[in-house]
Amino acid sequence: MAEMSLLIFVLCHIFFLVAKQATAQQDFLYQFCLNDKGNYTLNSTYHANLNHLLNTFPSSQNDNGYGFYNLSYGKGSDQVYAIGLCRGDAKPDDCRSCLNDSTHLLPDICPKQKEAVGWYDTCMLHYSNRSMLGSPNTTTTVFYMCNTHNVSSSNVKAYFSSLKRLLDDLRSIAASGDSLRKYATGSASAPDVSTIYALVQCTPDLSELQCIHCLDMVYGLIPQCCDGKVGGRVVGRTCNIRYEKYLFYGSTDDTSPTSPTVTTAPPPSINNTISNVTEAQITYDPVNETESAESVQYNFNTIRVATDQFSEENKLGQGGFGAVYKGKLPDGQNIAVKRLSRDSGQGDLEFKNEVMLVAKLQHRNLVRLLGSSLERSERLLVYEFVENSSLDHFIFGTVQIINLHDYVDTRKRANLDWDIRYKIIGGVARGLLYLHEDSRLRIIHRDLKASNILLDEEMHPKISDFEMARLFVVNQIQGNTSRIVGTYGYMAPEYAMHGQFSVKSDVFSFGVLLLEIISGQKNNCFRRGEHVGDLLSYTWRIWREGNASKMVDPLMRVGSGSEIMRCIHIGLLCVQENIANRPTMNVIVLMLNSNSLSLPLPSEPAFFIHSNMGSDSRMNAESSNHSKSEFIIESINDASITELYPR
């Protein structure tokens, strides 16, 4: 009998262990195994340190009391760091149980990666070979989920207007020093549903400004993942948000008195909740770097047939590097084909390397490169086709010939109300931020302008033309070149005069573009009443006089006046002559999304080229290679390339 009791006890204990292991192996909502951070060898010192850290990680001794854990173990290159965060409403025992499950599952899913991050519904675990404290991360490790139910088309604007106000309020509460959890929940009335509920959270190691910035960046991803949906979540390593039409969170012991409180029916069952969401990875997560150049190669004859022998009827435009044609592949997909000039001087290997670099750039606000063709002397770049042509066809109020049978209707400009223009400004800013900071590459575009911003059928902007872009290594801040390429009026003074380019060169171009979008006129051919000159000097003068509204496009149906004035202010900050005074794109995106953030006063813009210069006009400048060299502008009128060479 004793042996039978012992056997029953052993079997029950085994069953308990198996059940516990099965619970621990439930799938994450999402996880990232970060291969670019390096791998460790099994049974190495790093592996042993990681195991030790994870075995001791979730305990009451290393909890800060608010569901946030931060530990490290080891020394030197073998030191391992780990951060754990539980949702603000998770009870201590539930929090530690969730993190304990994570410590078992994450190493199994990412068996050799030194850095990995995984999310359950109520907790997140992140370990690495580097310290992560106080380091905001918003886009390189992000996933989203969205409710499949749509807001009715007639209520979309009002619904998301209510959501925006709610999220803005919760951001302030979560980011403030009064919220030790960096967590806030609340509700608001919204059309189509009686109440909309939302949750926002940052890791407690972030400062107030860092938390605001992180949440603003995450807010900016809602239109990309969950546009028109009644619920969704965007989850990053240092901050996350969620909103639903039902109450999905519980109460906390330290709920801020300023946080809205709600009483409603309990949330649906977990099975019902899961059936109402779809999961997808952020579209611009970097592609597999082992992808070969051959995998994106098109047959030249296929492209020639698709474009009807590169016919004039299919010609979309002409730039300095070649012509662009519309085409249709055999499967019915529309494409845009850039046929590079044969005298570009680019070798085969250089061309292939450039194609592979651009192919890795994946972001909603960048035109996607589908592939290329390299046969004989022909070099073709095949891009996604963007329906609404380029931004300059909309914002500049003159008739412009596009091809032999088409022209621009000036009424297009009047159809661009402020909401659309503001969406374009924000999208371009996010695309540039991705290029500068969030892609695995660091890219300086060097030719940002209205004609290089394409608009899709929903008027979302996509930055195009990367032929002149320069690749920076991660820690490189500035570069020099003796071959200056760009477009008249958009080039930063340090670049046009000295060949010095950096992310701040793109910031200058962005500022010019922003002011063009607001005014509806070109920077180098600005006319308002009796004033004829350049846009920057006019904007600066009337801004100092307190009359900045005079430069706003009179054809635009005005929305928020304060929002427009804020954007003019941001534009002037971008075009300052002093590089150090210009904000980075990171800060610009924050300025655009946070009205509570105060803006510094701008200094005088750079006036390095005057508006009365023609195609043969010259300017004397000091270059990095010549003490006094004479430069000539080879092309004007917003041609795709403006090249300045010493003569």
C-alpha positions as CSV (number, residue, x, y, z in Angstrom):
1,M,0.0,0.0,0.0
2,A,2.9,2.3,0.9
3,E,4.5,1.6,-2.5
4,M,1.2,2.3,-4.3
5,S,0.9,5.6,-2.4
6,L,4.4,6.5,-3.4
7,L,3.7,5.7,-7.0
8,I,0.5,7.8,-7.0
9,F,2.5,10.7,-5.4
10,V,5.2,10.4,-8.1
11,L,2.7,10.2,-10.9
12,C,0.8,13.2,-9.6
13,H,4.1,15.1,-9.2
14,I,5.1,14.2,-12.8
15,F,1.6,15.3,-14.0
16,F,2.1,18.6,-12.2
17,L,5.5,19.2,-13.8
18,V,4.1,18.3,-17.2
19,A,1.1,20.6,-16.8
20,K,3.4,23.4,-15.5
21,Q,5.7,23.0,-18.5
22,A,2.8,22.9,-20.9
23,T,1.5,26.2,-19.4
24,A,5.0,27.7,-19.7
25,Q,5.2,26.8,-23.4
26,Q,2.2,28.8,-24.4
27,D,3.1,30.9,-27.4
28,F,4.1,34.5,-27.1
29,L,1.9,37.1,-28.8
30,Y,5.1,37.9,-30.6
31,Q,8.9,37.6,-30.3
32,F,12.0,38.9,-31.9
33,C,15.3,36.9,-32.1
34,L,17.8,39.6,-33.0
35,N,20.4,38.0,-35.1
36,D,22.3,41.3,-35.8
37,K,23.3,41.5,-32.2
38,G,25.4,38.3,-32.4
39,N,25.1,34.7,-31.3
40,Y,26.6,32.9,-28.4
41,T,28.1,29.4,-28.3
42,L,26.2,26.6,-26.4
43,N,27.8,25.9,-23.0
44,S,29.9,29.1,-23.2
45,T,30.3,31.5,-20.4
46,Y,27.7,33.8,-21.9
47,H,25.3,30.9,-22.1
48,A,25.9,30.0,-18.5
49,N,25.4,33.6,-17.4
50,L,22.2,33.9,-19.3
51,N,20.8,30.7,-17.7
52,H,21.8,31.9,-14.2
53,L,20.2,35.3,-14.8
54,L,16.9,33.8,-16.1
55,N,16.7,31.2,-13.3
56,T,16.8,34.0,-10.7
57,F,15.0,36.7,-12.6
58,P,11.4,37.0,-11.5
59,S,11.5,37.1,-7.7
60,S,10.1,39.5,-5.1
61,Q,13.6,40.5,-4.2
62,N,14.3,42.2,-7.5
63,D,10.9,43.7,-8.2
64,N,10.7,47.5,-7.8
65,G,7.1,47.1,-6.6
66,Y,5.6,48.2,-9.9
67,G,6.1,45.1,-12.1
68,F,9.4,46.3,-13.5
69,Y,12.6,44.1,-13.2
70,N,16.1,45.0,-14.2
71,L,19.0,42.7,-13.6
72,S,22.5,41.8,-15.0
73,Y,25.0,39.0,-14.4
74,G,28.5,38.4,-15.5
75,K,31.4,40.6,-16.5
76,G,32.9,42.1,-19.6
77,S,31.8,40.8,-22.9
78,D,30.0,37.9,-21.2
79,Q,27.7,40.1,-19.1
80,V,24.0,39.6,-19.7
81,Y,21.3,42.2,-19.0
82,A,17.6,41.6,-18.7
83,I,14.5,43.7,-18.3
84,G,11.0,42.5,-17.5
85,L,7.8,44.6,-17.5
86,C,4.3,43.6,-16.5
87,R,1.2,45.4,-17.5
88,G,0.2,47.9,-14.9
89,D,-2.9,46.1,-13.7
90,A,-1.1,42.7,-13.3
91,K,-1.0,41.4,-9.7
92,P,2.5,40.6,-8.3
93,D,2.0,36.8,-8.4
94,D,0.5,36.9,-11.9
95,C,3.3,39.2,-13.0
96,R,6.1,36.9,-11.7
97,S,4.3,33.8,-13.2
98,C,4.1,35.5,-16.6
99,L,7.8,36.4,-16.5
100,N,8.7,32.9,-15.3
101,D,7.0,31.5,-18.3
102,S,8.9,33.9,-20.5
103,T,12.3,32.9,-19.1
104,H,11.5,29.3,-20.1
105,L,10.1,30.0,-23.5
106,L,12.3,32.8,-25.0
107,P,15.6,30.9,-24.9
108,D,13.9,27.9,-26.5
109,I,12.6,30.1,-29.4
110,C,15.9,32.0,-29.7
111,P,18.4,29.3,-28.8
112,K,21.6,31.1,-29.8
113,Q,20.8,34.9,-30.1
114,K,22.4,37.1,-27.5
115,E,19.5,39.5,-27.7
116,A,15.8,38.5,-27.7
117,V,12.5,39.9,-26.7
118,G,9.1,38.2,-26.2
119,W,5.6,39.4,-25.3
120,Y,2.7,37.8,-23.5
121,D,-0.5,39.7,-23.0
122,T,0.5,40.9,-19.6
123,C,4.3,40.9,-19.6
124,M,7.4,41.4,-21.7
125,L,10.9,40.0,-21.3
126,H,14.0,41.4,-23.0
127,Y,17.6,40.2,-22.5
128,S,20.7,41.4,-24.3
129,N,24.5,41.7,-24.1
130,R,24.1,45.4,-23.6
131,S,22.5,47.6,-21.0
132,M,19.0,48.8,-22.1
133,L,18.1,51.2,-19.3
134,G,17.0,54.6,-20.4
135,S,17.3,53.7,-24.0
136,P,14.0,54.3,-25.9
137,N,13.3,51.9,-28.6
138,T,10.2,52.5,-30.8
139,T,10.4,50.9,-34.2
140,T,13.1,48.3,-34.6
141,T,11.3,45.8,-32.3
142,V,7.6,46.5,-32.7
143,F,4.6,44.4,-33.5
144,Y,0.9,45.2,-33.8
145,M,-2.5,43.5,-33.5
146,C,-5.8,44.9,-34.6
147,N,-9.5,44.1,-34.1
148,T,-11.0,42.9,-37.4
149,H,-14.2,44.9,-36.9
150,N,-14.4,48.2,-38.7
151,V,-15.7,51.6,-37.7
152,S,-18.5,52.6,-40.1
153,S,-17.1,54.8,-42.9
154,S,-19.3,57.7,-41.8
155,N,-17.9,57.7,-38.3
156,V,-14.2,57.0,-38.9
157,K,-13.0,60.6,-38.5
158,A,-15.1,61.2,-35.3
159,Y,-14.1,57.9,-33.8
160,F,-10.4,58.4,-34.2
161,S,-10.7,62.0,-33.1
162,S,-12.1,60.8,-29.8
163,L,-9.3,58.2,-29.6
164,K,-6.6,60.7,-30.2
165,R,-7.9,63.0,-27.4
166,L,-8.1,60.0,-25.1
167,L,-4.6,58.8,-25.9
168,D,-3.1,62.3,-25.6
169,D,-4.6,62.6,-22.1
170,L,-3.3,59.2,-21.1
171,R,0.2,59.9,-22.5
172,S,0.5,62.9,-20.1
173,I,-0.6,60.8,-17.1
174,A,1.7,57.9,-17.9
175,A,4.8,60.1,-18.7
176,S,4.5,62.3,-15.6
177,G,6.6,61.7,-12.6
178,D,3.5,61.1,-10.5
179,S,2.9,57.8,-12.3
180,L,5.6,55.4,-11.0
181,R,4.3,52.6,-13.2
182,K,4.4,54.9,-16.3
183,Y,1.0,53.4,-16.9
184,A,-2.5,54.9,-17.5
185,T,-5.9,53.7,-18.5
186,G,-9.1,55.5,-19.4
187,S,-12.2,55.7,-21.5
188,A,-14.1,58.1,-23.7
189,S,-17.4,58.0,-25.6
190,A,-17.1,57.3,-29.3
191,P,-19.4,56.8,-32.3
192,D,-20.2,53.2,-33.3
193,V,-19.5,52.0,-29.8
194,S,-20.8,53.5,-26.6
195,T,-17.3,53.6,-25.0
196,I,-13.8,53.2,-26.2
197,Y,-11.2,52.0,-23.6
198,A,-7.5,52.6,-23.9
199,L,-4.2,51.7,-22.1
200,V,-0.8,53.2,-22.5
201,Q,2.5,52.2,-20.8
202,C,6.2,53.0,-20.8
203,T,9.0,51.2,-19.0
204,P,9.7,53.1,-15.8
205,D,13.3,53.7,-16.6
206,L,12.3,56.3,-19.3
207,S,12.3,60.0,-18.5
208,E,9.1,61.9,-19.0
209,L,10.2,63.3,-22.3
210,Q,11.5,59.9,-23.5
211,C,8.1,58.3,-22.6
212,I,6.2,61.0,-24.5
213,H,8.5,60.6,-27.5
214,C,8.1,56.8,-27.4
215,L,4.3,56.9,-27.2
216,D,4.1,59.6,-29.9
217,M,6.1,57.3,-32.2
218,V,3.8,54.4,-31.4
219,Y,0.7,56.5,-31.9
220,G,2.0,57.3,-35.4
221,L,1.8,53.6,-36.3
222,I,-1.9,53.3,-35.6
223,P,-2.9,54.5,-39.1
224,Q,-0.5,51.9,-40.6
225,C,-1.8,48.9,-38.8
226,C,-5.3,49.6,-37.5
227,D,-6.8,52.4,-39.7
228,G,-10.6,52.2,-39.5
229,K,-10.6,49.4,-36.9
230,V,-12.5,49.6,-33.6
231,G,-9.5,48.2,-31.6
232,G,-5.9,47.6,-31.9
233,R,-2.5,47.6,-30.1
234,V,1.0,48.6,-31.0
235,V,3.6,47.1,-28.8
236,G,7.3,48.0,-28.5
237,R,10.1,47.2,-26.2
238,T,9.9,50.4,-24.2
239,C,6.2,51.5,-24.6
240,N,2.9,50.2,-25.9
241,I,-0.7,51.1,-26.4
242,R,-4.0,49.3,-26.7
243,Y,-7.6,50.4,-27.3
244,E,-10.8,48.4,-27.6
245,K,-14.6,48.8,-27.6
246,Y,-14.7,46.7,-24.4
247,L,-13.0,46.9,-21.0
248,F,-9.9,44.7,-21.2
249,Y,-7.9,45.9,-18.2
250,G,-8.3,45.7,-14.5
251,S,-7.8,48.2,-11.7
252,T,-4.5,48.9,-9.9
253,D,-3.8,49.7,-6.3
254,D,-2.3,53.1,-7.1
255,T,-4.6,54.4,-9.8
256,S,-3.9,58.0,-10.3
257,P,-6.9,60.2,-9.2
258,T,-6.7,62.0,-12.6
259,S,-7.1,58.7,-14.5
260,P,-10.6,58.2,-15.8
261,T,-12.5,55.4,-14.0
262,V,-15.1,53.2,-15.7
263,T,-17.7,50.6,-14.8
264,T,-19.0,48.3,-17.5
265,A,-19.6,44.6,-18.3
266,P,-16.7,42.2,-18.1
267,P,-14.6,41.7,-21.3
268,P,-15.3,38.8,-23.7
269,S,-13.8,35.5,-23.1
270,I,-10.2,35.0,-24.2
271,N,-11.2,32.8,-27.1
272,N,-13.5,35.5,-28.4
273,T,-10.9,38.1,-27.9
274,I,-8.3,36.2,-29.9
275,S,-10.8,35.6,-32.7
276,N,-11.3,39.3,-33.1
277,V,-7.7,40.3,-33.8
278,T,-5.3,39.7,-36.6
279,E,-1.5,39.7,-36.0
280,A,1.1,41.1,-38.4
281,Q,4.7,42.3,-38.2
282,I,5.5,45.9,-38.9
283,T,5.9,46.2,-42.7
284,Y,9.3,47.9,-42.5
285,D,11.0,45.3,-40.3
286,P,14.3,44.7,-42.1
287,V,14.3,41.9,-44.7
288,N,16.6,38.9,-44.5
289,E,20.1,40.1,-45.2
290,T,21.1,36.8,-46.8
291,E,18.7,37.4,-49.6
292,S,20.7,37.2,-52.9
293,A,20.7,39.7,-55.7
294,E,19.4,37.1,-58.1
295,S,16.1,36.8,-56.1
296,V,15.1,40.3,-57.2
297,Q,16.2,40.1,-60.8
298,Y,13.7,40.6,-63.7
299,N,14.3,39.6,-67.2
300,F,14.8,42.6,-69.5
301,N,12.4,41.4,-72.1
302,T,9.7,41.0,-69.5
303,I,10.1,44.6,-68.5
304,R,10.3,45.7,-72.1
305,V,7.0,44.0,-72.9
306,A,5.4,45.3,-69.6
307,T,6.2,48.9,-70.6
308,D,5.2,48.5,-74.3
309,Q,8.8,48.9,-75.5
310,F,9.3,51.9,-73.2
311,S,6.7,53.8,-75.2
312,E,6.2,57.5,-74.8
313,E,2.6,56.9,-73.8
314,N,3.8,55.0,-70.7
315,K,6.5,57.6,-69.8
316,L,5.7,59.0,-66.3
317,G,8.6,61.4,-66.1
318,Q,12.3,62.2,-66.8
319,G,15.0,62.7,-64.2
320,G,18.7,63.2,-64.2
321,F,19.4,59.5,-63.9
322,G,16.9,58.4,-66.5
323,A,13.3,58.1,-67.5
324,V,10.4,56.4,-65.6
325,Y,7.8,54.3,-67.3
326,K,4.6,52.7,-66.1
327,G,4.3,49.0,-66.8
328,K,2.1,46.0,-66.1
329,L,3.6,42.5,-65.4
330,P,2.0,39.3,-66.8
331,D,0.3,38.7,-63.4
332,G,-1.5,42.1,-63.7
333,Q,0.7,44.0,-61.2
334,N,1.3,47.6,-62.1
335,I,4.9,48.7,-61.8
336,A,7.1,51.8,-62.3
337,V,10.3,51.2,-64.1
338,K,13.3,53.6,-64.0
339,R,15.5,53.1,-67.0
340,L,18.9,54.5,-65.9
341,S,21.0,56.5,-68.4
342,R,23.6,54.4,-70.1
343,D,26.4,57.0,-69.3
344,S,25.8,56.8,-65.5
345,G,29.3,55.3,-65.1
346,Q,28.1,52.8,-62.6
347,G,29.7,49.3,-62.7
348,D,27.7,46.0,-62.5
349,L,28.9,45.1,-59.0
350,E,28.2,48.7,-57.7
351,F,24.7,48.6,-59.2
352,K,23.9,45.2,-57.6
353,N,25.2,46.3,-54.2
354,E,23.1,49.5,-54.4
355,V,20.0,47.5,-55.4
356,M,20.4,45.2,-52.5
357,L,20.8,48.1,-50.1
358,V,17.7,49.8,-51.2
359,A,15.7,46.5,-51.3
360,K,16.3,46.2,-47.5
361,L,14.5,49.5,-46.8
362,Q,11.0,48.5,-45.9
363,H,8.6,51.3,-44.6
364,R,5.2,52.4,-45.5
365,N,6.5,55.9,-46.3
366,L,9.2,54.7,-48.7
367,V,8.5,53.6,-52.3
368,R,9.3,49.9,-52.3
369,L,11.9,48.6,-54.7
370,L,10.6,45.3,-56.2
371,G,13.7,44.4,-58.1
372,S,16.0,45.2,-61.0
373,S,17.3,44.1,-64.3
374,L,20.9,44.2,-65.4
375,E,21.5,42.9,-69.0
376,R,24.1,44.2,-71.4
377,S,24.2,48.0,-71.0
378,E,20.6,48.2,-69.6
379,R,20.1,48.9,-65.9
380,L,16.5,49.0,-64.8
381,L,15.0,49.6,-61.3
382,V,11.5,48.2,-60.8
383,Y,9.4,49.9,-58.1
384,E,5.8,49.6,-56.9
385,F,3.5,51.8,-58.8
386,V,2.0,54.6,-56.8
387,E,-1.3,55.8,-58.0
388,N,-1.4,59.5,-57.4
389,S,1.8,60.6,-59.0
390,S,4.1,63.0,-57.1
391,L,3.3,65.7,-54.6
392,D,4.5,68.6,-56.8
393,H,1.6,67.8,-59.2
394,F,-0.8,68.7,-56.4
395,I,0.7,71.5,-54.4
396,F,2.1,73.8,-57.1
397,G,-0.6,75.9,-58.7
398,T,0.5,75.9,-62.3
399,V,-0.3,73.7,-65.2
400,Q,2.7,71.3,-65.8
401,I,3.0,68.9,-68.7
402,I,3.6,65.4,-67.5
403,N,3.7,63.6,-70.9
404,L,2.3,64.0,-74.4
405,H,-1.3,63.5,-73.4
406,D,-1.7,64.6,-69.8
407,Y,-1.5,67.8,-67.8
408,V,-2.1,68.8,-64.2
409,D,-5.4,70.2,-63.2
410,T,-4.9,73.2,-61.0
411,R,-7.9,72.2,-58.9
412,K,-5.9,69.4,-57.4
413,R,-4.2,71.9,-55.1
414,A,-7.5,73.2,-53.9
415,N,-8.5,69.6,-53.0
416,L,-5.6,69.3,-50.6
417,D,-7.2,70.4,-47.3
418,W,-5.1,70.8,-44.2
419,D,-5.8,67.3,-42.9
420,I,-4.3,65.8,-46.1
421,R,-1.3,68.1,-46.0
422,Y,-0.7,67.4,-42.4
423,K,-0.8,63.6,-43.1
424,I,1.7,64.1,-45.9
425,I,4.0,66.1,-43.6
426,G,3.9,63.5,-40.9
427,G,4.4,60.6,-43.3
428,V,7.5,62.2,-44.9
429,A,8.9,62.9,-41.4
430,R,8.4,59.2,-40.4
431,G,10.0,58.0,-43.6
432,L,13.1,60.2,-43.1
433,L,13.3,59.1,-39.4
434,Y,13.4,55.5,-40.6
435,L,16.2,56.3,-43.0
436,H,18.2,58.2,-40.5
437,E,17.8,56.1,-37.3
438,D,15.5,53.1,-37.5
439,S,16.7,51.1,-40.4
440,R,19.6,48.7,-40.2
441,L,21.3,51.1,-42.6
442,R,21.8,54.8,-42.0
443,I,20.7,56.6,-45.1
444,I,21.1,60.3,-46.1
445,H,18.7,60.9,-49.0
446,R,20.3,64.1,-50.3
447,D,17.5,65.0,-52.8
448,L,14.3,65.3,-50.8
449,K,11.8,67.5,-52.7
450,A,8.2,67.6,-53.7
451,S,8.7,65.7,-57.0
452,N,10.3,62.8,-55.0
453,I,7.3,62.4,-52.8
454,L,4.8,60.0,-54.3
455,L,1.2,59.8,-53.1
456,D,-0.8,56.5,-53.0
457,E,-4.5,56.2,-53.6
458,E,-5.2,57.2,-50.0
459,M,-2.8,60.2,-50.2
460,H,-0.2,58.6,-48.0
461,P,3.3,59.9,-48.9
462,K,6.1,57.7,-50.1
463,I,9.7,59.0,-50.4
464,S,11.3,57.9,-53.7
465,D,14.6,58.3,-55.7
466,F,17.4,56.8,-53.6
467,E,20.0,56.9,-56.4
468,M,21.8,59.8,-54.7
469,A,21.4,58.5,-51.2
470,R,24.6,58.0,-49.2
471,L,25.1,55.1,-46.7
472,F,26.5,56.0,-43.3
473,V,28.1,53.6,-40.9
474,V,26.2,53.5,-37.6
475,N,28.4,55.9,-35.7
476,Q,29.2,58.3,-38.6
477,I,27.8,61.8,-38.2
478,Q,28.9,63.7,-41.3
479,G,30.4,63.0,-44.7
480,N,32.1,65.1,-47.4
481,T,31.9,64.8,-51.2
482,S,33.5,66.7,-54.1
483,R,30.5,65.8,-56.3
484,I,27.5,67.7,-55.0
485,V,24.1,66.4,-56.2
486,G,20.7,67.7,-55.2
487,T,18.1,70.2,-56.3
488,Y,18.2,74.0,-56.4
489,G,16.4,75.5,-53.4
490,Y,16.4,72.4,-51.3
491,M,20.1,72.0,-50.6
492,A,21.4,72.9,-47.1
493,P,24.1,75.6,-47.3
494,E,26.9,73.5,-45.8
495,Y,26.3,70.9,-48.5
496,A,26.0,73.3,-51.5
497,M,29.0,75.3,-50.5
498,H,31.3,72.8,-48.9
499,G,30.1,69.4,-49.9
500,Q,29.4,68.5,-46.2
501,F,26.3,66.3,-45.8
502,S,24.6,64.8,-42.8
503,V,21.1,63.9,-41.5
504,K,20.8,67.7,-40.9
505,S,21.1,68.2,-44.7
506,D,17.9,66.2,-45.1
507,V,16.3,68.1,-42.2
508,F,16.9,71.4,-44.1
509,S,15.3,69.9,-47.2
510,F,12.4,68.7,-45.1
511,G,11.9,72.2,-43.7
512,V,11.7,73.7,-47.2
513,L,9.3,71.0,-48.3
514,L,7.1,71.6,-45.2
515,L,6.8,75.3,-46.0
516,E,6.0,74.5,-49.6
517,I,3.2,72.2,-48.6
518,I,1.7,74.9,-46.4
519,S,2.1,77.8,-48.9
520,G,1.3,75.8,-52.1
521,Q,4.2,77.5,-53.9
522,K,7.8,76.6,-54.9
523,N,10.6,77.8,-52.6
524,N,12.5,79.6,-55.4
525,C,9.5,81.2,-57.1
526,F,7.3,82.4,-54.4
527,R,4.6,85.1,-55.0
528,R,2.1,86.4,-52.5
529,G,0.5,89.8,-53.3
530,E,3.2,92.2,-54.3
531,H,6.0,90.1,-52.8
532,V,8.0,88.1,-55.3
533,G,11.1,86.2,-54.0
534,D,12.1,83.2,-52.1
535,L,9.8,81.4,-49.7
536,L,12.2,81.2,-46.8
537,S,13.0,84.9,-46.5
538,Y,9.3,85.8,-46.9
539,T,8.2,83.3,-44.2
540,W,11.0,84.5,-41.8
541,R,10.0,88.1,-42.3
542,I,6.3,87.7,-41.7
543,W,6.8,85.2,-38.8
544,R,8.9,87.8,-37.0
545,E,6.2,90.4,-37.6
546,G,3.6,88.0,-36.2
547,N,1.8,87.6,-39.5
548,A,2.8,84.0,-40.5
549,S,-0.7,83.2,-41.6
550,K,-0.1,85.4,-44.7
551,M,2.0,82.6,-46.2
552,V,-0.7,79.9,-45.9
553,D,-2.1,78.7,-49.2
554,P,-5.4,80.7,-49.8
555,L,-6.8,77.8,-51.7
556,M,-6.5,75.4,-48.8
557,R,-9.5,74.6,-46.7
558,V,-8.0,75.5,-43.3
559,G,-8.3,73.1,-40.4
560,S,-6.5,73.8,-37.1
561,G,-4.9,77.3,-37.2
562,S,-2.7,76.5,-34.2
563,E,-1.5,73.3,-35.9
564,I,-0.6,75.2,-39.1
565,M,1.3,77.9,-37.1
566,R,3.2,75.2,-35.2
567,C,4.2,73.5,-38.5
568,I,5.5,76.9,-39.9
569,H,7.5,77.2,-36.7
570,I,8.9,73.7,-37.1
571,G,9.8,74.5,-40.8
572,L,11.8,77.6,-39.7
573,L,13.6,75.5,-37.1
574,C,14.6,73.0,-39.9
575,V,16.0,75.7,-42.3
576,Q,18.3,77.4,-39.8
577,E,21.8,78.1,-41.2
578,N,23.5,76.7,-38.1
579,I,23.6,72.9,-38.4
580,A,23.6,72.5,-34.6
581,N,20.4,74.4,-34.2
582,R,18.4,72.3,-36.6
583,P,16.4,69.5,-34.8
584,T,16.9,65.8,-35.8
585,M,14.0,64.0,-37.5
586,N,13.5,62.2,-34.2
587,V,12.7,65.5,-32.5
588,I,10.7,66.7,-35.4
589,V,8.4,63.7,-35.3
590,L,7.9,64.4,-31.6
591,M,7.2,68.1,-32.3
592,L,4.6,67.2,-34.9
593,N,2.8,64.7,-32.6
594,S,3.0,66.5,-29.2
595,N,1.4,69.9,-29.0
596,S,2.4,70.0,-25.3
597,L,6.1,70.2,-26.2
598,S,7.4,73.8,-26.3
599,L,9.4,74.8,-29.4
600,P,12.6,76.9,-29.3
601,L,12.8,80.1,-31.2
602,P,14.4,79.7,-34.7
603,S,17.3,81.8,-35.9
604,E,17.5,83.4,-39.3
605,P,17.2,80.9,-42.3
606,A,20.1,80.3,-44.6
607,F,20.1,82.5,-47.7
608,F,22.8,81.0,-49.8
609,I,21.2,81.1,-53.2
610,H,19.0,84.0,-54.3
611,S,15.8,83.5,-56.4
612,N,17.0,85.6,-59.4
613,M,19.7,83.1,-60.4
614,G,19.3,81.5,-63.8
615,S,20.7,78.5,-65.5
616,D,24.0,80.3,-66.1
617,S,24.2,82.0,-62.7
618,R,27.3,81.3,-60.7
619,M,28.2,81.5,-57.1
620,N,31.6,81.6,-55.4
621,A,32.1,79.3,-52.5
622,E,34.7,77.6,-50.5
623,S,34.7,73.8,-51.0
624,S,36.4,71.1,-49.0
625,N,38.9,70.6,-51.8
626,H,39.3,74.1,-53.2
627,S,40.0,77.3,-51.4
628,K,38.0,79.4,-53.9
629,S,36.2,77.4,-56.6
630,E,33.6,78.5,-59.1
631,F,30.5,76.4,-59.3
632,I,27.8,76.4,-61.9
633,I,24.2,75.2,-61.6
634,E,23.8,72.7,-64.4
635,S,20.0,72.3,-64.2
636,I,17.2,74.2,-62.7
637,N,13.4,74.2,-62.6
638,D,13.3,71.3,-60.1
639,A,14.9,68.7,-62.4
640,S,15.6,65.5,-60.6
641,I,19.4,66.1,-60.3
642,T,21.3,69.3,-59.9
643,E,25.0,68.7,-60.0
644,L,27.6,71.2,-59.1
645,Y,31.1,70.6,-60.3
646,P,34.3,72.7,-60.0
647,R,35.2,74.3,-63.3
